[in-house]
Amino acid sequence: MAAPRSFLWSRRIFLTLLTGFVLLPVYVMVSSSLKPLADVSGKFRWIPSGLTLRPYLDIWRTVPLADYFVNSLIVAGAATACSLVVAVFAAYAVSRHAFRGRRVFTVTVLSTQMFPGILFLLPLFLLYVDIGNATGIALFGSRGGLILTYLTFSLPFSVWMLIGYFDGVPRDLDEAAKVDGCGPLGALLRVVVPAAVPGIVAVGVYAFMTAWGEVLFASVMTTDTTRTLAVGLQGYATQNDVYWNQVMAASLVVSVPVVAGFLLLQRYLVTGLTAGAVK
């Protein structure tokens, strides 16, 4: 049966309003990033009186944005890679092998997501300082310490999500791989992982986006040399003024890797999230 015309028009109106609601902040960011500072500091104009690309050039000189960009790429990339490797092996072990405490382990992993991040801030800070004083390993203020910090809240969710996805991969594939001479590790890497690519991509995108935009831990666990983009954007605000046009320009530049990666991996991301939720 064809949908009533009233429903079609209602859907069009709703989608149009929703699109405008989503694109309005983007338009404000883009237009503000192309204005001189005097125009941004004054009354907001929907149609800019003049456009300039100067803010996109000044953002690299006002603060060391390139250094922050490199720090964010290293930290987010390393946290994502470590999270994927550990989560794949842990989820495969839980999904394919029955052992005592399996259900308790799964519930414990998922329950860690109920606690707010600020609850772990002080214990991790004290732990890193004590480790540095006892062993000389500088975790506080280093990229390695920040990577370990991000693993504490991205890894549990990654393991739980991949368990549900691996449960949906037929066990017959494992048996067929073993018949062909593969061991458990060979079956995982050659058969199960290729079949679970959408779920792994979804977990990777989640871990990367979580580390890329995190502010709380990055503002405490980093120094001037290891500061990430999420914290470095505060450098455009001084005691006398706030460079709003540069803030908007830097925000757009910072969002490029995430948006580009999401568009490239959108097909795998939607499939992985849907399959993990249903299965």
Buried (B, 14 or more C-beta within 10 A) or exposed (E): EEEEEEEEEEEEEEEEEEEEEEEEEEEEBBBBBBBBBEBBEEEEEEEBEEEBEBBBEBBBEBBBBEBBBBBBBBBBBBBBBBBBEBBBBBBBBBBBEEEEEBEEBBEEBBEBEEEEBEEBBEEBBEBBEEBBEEEEEEBBBBBBBBBBBBBEBBBBBBBBBBBBBBBBBEEEBBEEBBEEEBEBEEBBBEBBBEBBEBBBBBBBBBBBBBBBBBBBBBBBBBEEEBBBBBBBBEBBEEEEEEBBBBBBBBBBBBBEBBEEBBEEBEEBBEBBBEBBEEE
